[in-house]
Structures are given as C-alpha cells and as structure tokens.
Amino acid sequence: MLPEPVLLRAQAELLDWHGRGMSVMEMSHRSDDFGAVAAKAERDLRTLLAIPDFYRVLFLQGGALAQNAAVPLNLLREGGVADYIDTGHWAQKSIAEARRYGTVNVAGSAADGGYTSVPVPASWRRSPSASYLHITSNETIGGVEWFDLPDTGSTPLVADASSHLLSRPLDVARFGVIYAGAQKNIGPAGLTLVIVRDDLLGHAQRTCPSVLDYTVQAQAGSMYNTPPTFGIYLAGLTFEWLLGQGGLAAIERANVAKASALYGEIDRSGFYRNPVARSDRSRMNVPFFLRDPRLDAAFLAGANERGLMQLKGHRAAGGMRASIYNAMPQAGVTALIDWMREFERTHG
Ligand SMILES: *Cc1c(COP(=O)(O)O)cnc(C)c1O
C-alpha cells in the first residue's frame, strides 16, 4: 500500500499540477517543470538514505528483473566471475539471469536449511577475483532479511533491495550497487531505482543495451530515453512523506513495532508458525502457516471480510504472507492480530 496522504496529494494534483493546467503525466520529460520534480525526488532520496556524493541515482524502467541483467552487463568483466548468495526465490531469479551473461559462482546458499536464514559468511566459497558479490537483501517470499551486511573487502557488494529499501537506514557506502523496483515500498510499478558507485561506471559489456547501461543513463540524468515520469513524481511524494515522518530512523521504529507485534502473535501459541530464524526475520514480509493448510481458505475468506487484503502466500510458498510495508499503519497490523486470535479461538 501507499501512504494515503501521497495518494490524496496525487489526486488533488492530477488534473492541474501547480497551476499548470495539466497533469505530470502530460508533461514532457524534458520540461523545466518535470526536471524540477525529478531533481527534488533525487535530492530527497539522497537526504533519506544519506547517499554519498560519489554515487549516482538512476530512475529507470524494467523493474528489478531488468536489473538482474543490467548488473552483470555493467559489472561483470570479460572472462570474469560473479559471486551470488542464494537465499531463495528472488536470489535464484538473479542467478539464472546473470548466467546468461557470464560465469556465476553461487558462493553461499541457504538451501540446506530450507531458505529460512541468511547463510553465514563463514560457510561461503567466494571467488578470489569476483567482479561483484550479489545478495537479495530482503527475500520477499521467504521473509528473510539481511541485517548484518557481509564484509566483501574490495569486491563490490550488489543488492536487490526491492522489498525493503527505505524501510530503515542503510549504509549505502557499503554497496557498489543497490537496486529496487519501486512497487513494493516506494511507489507505483514501472519505476526502478538504481544507486551505483561512480567507479563502477564505464565498464559495461559491449552488448549491454543502452537503456540498461549505467554510464549512458548517468550521463543523461536518467533521461537517455523517456523515464517513468509519473512514477518518479509519486515516488517523490513518498520521499516527502517519509521525511515528514522523521526519516528512515523513525520509519524503522514504526516498522520494528509492527513486525514484533505480528511475530509475537505468530509465536504465542503454536497455532501459527513462521519458519525463519528469529535474527533473520523480515520486517516487511511476514509469511505464516497454519498447522492444517485446509484451514487456509477459511482464514483468508474471513480476513477479506474484515478488509484484510492480499494475505494469500505466494504460490511458490503457500500459507499466508502479510506484507507490512512502510505505509501499513500499526492499526492494520492490530486488525490482523485480532482476526488471528478470533480464528484461533474458533478453529484451534
Ligand atoms: C518483487 C521483487 C522483484 C520483482 O521485480 P520486478 O522486475 O520489479 O517485477 C525482484 N526482486 C525482489 C526482491 C522482489 O521483491
């Protein structure tokens, strides 16, 4: 979900942005007005994440899956190898895509434990000369989140942060590249954020499509081709909203409170179950299971009746999953907990 004040503001400005008599959707991306919208969005994002000056911020299209190709196409040296950590569904997508463009070494994997934790770095087998090491910093389906970043030395750390970017402060300087589809925690589908360290520009493979080439897009201010203008505008409104909430430290406190209330309820009686190691439990995506999966349909139907939507687990995982992104208020989590208790009383 998106913050209601953001949607209301977009609604109020839909037909007439700042007295211009038109929507942001109708503006040329080359216009001064849109340029100001994009520049403010970038400024506010830099403020929120304290992005150092030696990183470029790119507003692109194609989603995180396009970035799964863009990362090797931009960073994987000729004849080189890239290290990947396999933490589940989305990591595997990244790995499969990277294999199309070069040699991939799966340096660490959580497969042994059924993808219920972040594999400990001591168990990894890294390539000595890897062009980069890729992690999926929040596994959206498995509900596994990285809280301790690995120390990769001089090897650039790359993260698919699609489902938790801006949920808490992040030390950007630890990364070579961070990318995220906006649609989980930031704005509408269609916008992809890329944060890339300057020294990683200029090494793209010859066959890298220009629209995915970080150097081309950085030099063009993300306007090598038409950027997703309305998505940038809405993301900008979300950035403003986050700053108004007190920034990422404040939203992290709210997210911790929501997640611990929900996990507390899941762990309380054994009627519900979450298999993820406690230290690696995602604050954004909380999968949970009933002992008897035949009750899932009744749980979900009752939830829908109470306005608790989109709780069905991913088809690859089954069960339930509560995605409690930034815009989900504590009251939404409380309503879910109330329903979980009622359901346990009547079906337990
Ligand atoms: C949702 C999601 C994706 C999907 O990427 P899109 O191309 O934006 O659809 C990729 N990675 C993660 C971690 C996700 O949560």
The ligand as an ORCA input file, in Angstrom:
! r2SCAN-3c Opt
* xyz 0 1
  C       9.093     -8.115     -6.374
  C      10.523     -8.399     -6.460
  C      11.166     -8.498     -7.695
  C      10.380     -8.365     -8.970
  O      10.980     -7.480     -9.794
  P      10.178     -6.635    -10.903
  O      11.001     -6.789    -12.118
  O      10.213     -5.247    -10.349
  O       8.809     -7.221    -11.028
  C      12.523     -8.744     -7.702
  N      13.218     -8.894     -6.556
  C      12.625     -8.816     -5.360
  C      13.428     -8.995     -4.114
  C      11.258     -8.564     -5.271
  O      10.645     -8.476     -4.085
*
